[in-house]
């Protein structure tokens, strides 16, 4: 699965995720900078090379597109608000389809539910406290991890708490990678509390990484946070 939070002045946040048979999610690829529709299409297809958000030339090419089942996107990209000459207004989604990006799925917009799901996936299992969380981040996904560690909760001032419950939401600032992650995790079923037994015939994540040429080292391991 890929996720896309679109931005032209704010960063566009594109991520690819590997999902195992237990529905655990591994964030394995990051693209994070303001981008045009043409650049976004090239990134998703694994064809882009260019500066990162700090101006450093980066090779963003990857072999993930052919394995990608869908791109989960903010539904706002289907609003027809882009000038298209004599044809009138067109949406960013339309423009991406013109670039060959067809497998787009509208993200669930429930921010509170997305935040709760993320908390659940990062917490230890209720069935087995020693069980690892079900959400992992590759070390190359630096901006996603940075945003998650700097999220600010949208808190009501004390005088309003007399009549209202505290909000369960994040301040909508510097949250592009977080939003992109939220789109992904809400697009599939939550991991099962009662994990099924491992199936040896299914390739391990390390084997999949090696197949996709995403290994950080010769052993084929990607380090996760």
N, C-alpha and C positions, 0 to 999 in steps of 0.2 A: 504494500500500500504506500502511496505517496500522499502528502498533505501540502496545501498551498494557502498561505495568507498573503494576499496581493498588496503591493505598495509601490508607488512611483517616487514619492518623496520620503515616505517611511520605508523601512526595509521590506522587501519581499522575502518571506520565509518558506523555503521548500525543504521538505524532509522526506527521506525514504525509510521505511520500517520493514524489518523482518518479523514475522509472526510465526511462532512454533505451534505444534499440535495442541499445546495446553493454553493457547491464546495469550501467551506472554509476548510482550512487544519490545523490540530492540530498535532503538533509533540509530541508524547506521550511516546516514549521509546528510550533510547540511549545505544549504546555499542560503546566504543571508545578506542581501543588499538591495537597495532600490533598483528596479528593473523595468524594462519595456516588455511588452507582450512577446515580441520576437525572442528576447533573451530568455524569458521564462520557458518558452517552448523548447529552445535549444537545451536548457538545463534539464528539463524533464526527459528529453530524449537522450541525454548523456553526451551532447555534442559541444558544450560551451567551454570556452576558455576566455579568461579576462580578469580584470581587477576585482579583488574582494572589497568589502566595505571600507577597509583601510587603505585601498589603492594598491595593494600588493598583487602582482600578477599571479593567478591561480589556475590550475588545470582542474576544471570541474567535470571532466568527462568520466563516465561510468557506464557499466553494462546492465543497469538495473531496469531500464524501461521495458525491455522485452519480458521481464518477469512481473511487471507491475499490473495488478488487477484493476486498480482504480486510483483516481486522484480526488481526494476529499477537499472541497473548497468552500470558502465563505460564499453563501448564496448571493451576496451582494454583487458578485462579479457578473451576475446575469441581468443586472439592471441596465437598461439601454440608456447610457449616458455618455457615450463616446461618439464624437463627430465622425461621420463616414461619407463626407462629400455630398453628392447629390442624393445618395440613398438615405440621408437622414441620420438618426441615432442608431448606434449598435452597441452591444455589451462587450465587456472584456471576455466573457465566456464565448461569445460568437467569434471574436478575434482569435482566441486560442484554438477553437475548432477549425478555423481557416488555416492554422499552423499545424493541424494534424493531431491536436489533443482532444480526443472524443470521450474518453472514459471518465468524465467528471461526475462527481456525486456531491450534492448539496450537504453541507455539514449541519448537524444538529446545533441549534442556536442556544440551547439551554445552558447558560454559563455556570449556574450553580450546580447542575447535574454533572457537567464536565469537570468542575473542580473537585466535587465529591468522588468521582470515579478515579481521578488522578491520585487523590489521597489514599484511596483504597488500594490502588495498584502499587504505590510506593511503600505501604505499610506491610509488616510481616503477616503471614497467614494466620487467621484465627484458629484454623484447625491444627496447624503445626507452627508454633512461634519461631522455630529454627528454619522454616521454609523461606527461601529468598523472596523478595518482592517480585512482582510480575511486570515491572517496567524498568528498562535498562537504557543507558545512554553511552554510545561510543565516545571516546575522548575527542574525536574530530568534531563533535557537535558542540563546540564551545559556547556559541551564543545561546543555544537552547538551554544548556546547563546554567549559564550565567543568569538568564532571565528567571529561571525557576528559583534560583537562590536569592533573587532580589525582588520577588513579587511582594507587593504591598496590598494588604487587605483594605477594602473600602469600609471604613468604620464610621458609624454614626456618632455625632457628638453626644456627650452624656445627657444633655437636657432632652434630646429626642428619644433616648432609650427608655424614657418613662412610659411612652405610648407605642413604641415600635420595637420589633425584634431586630437584633443586629443582623446586618447583611452578610450573606455567605457569598462574597464575590471579591474579585481582584480589581484594583484600580486599573482602568483601561489606559495604561501608559507603559511604553516599552514592554509590550506583551505580545509581540508578533510571533515569536517562536513558540511561546506558550499557547497562543491561539491555534497555531498550526498543529501542535501536539494534541490539543483538545479535540480538534476535528477528527484526528485519527482514532483516538481511543474511544470516542463515542460512536464510531462508524462500525464497530464490531461488538460482539457479545463480550461481557466481562469474563476474565479468567475464572475458571471453576474453583470453588473452595476445596472440593475433593478432587485433587489432581489425578487424572488417569495414569496408569503405569506407562513408563517409557516404551516406545515402540522402536526396537533396534533397526527395523527396516527403513525407518525414516532418517534421512541424513542429519547429522548434528549441525548445530549452527556454525561451528568452525569449518565443517566440510562445505557448507553453503557459502561461507565467506571466501573460501579458497576457490570455489567454482566461479564466483562472481569477481574474482581478482580484487577483493577488498581487504586483503590481509595487510596488517601493519608490519609484519615481519615474516621471516622465512618459515616459521612454524605454523602460519595460517591463523594466528590468534589476533583478535581485536580486543583491546583492553576496554572494559566498561567501567563506568563510575558507579 
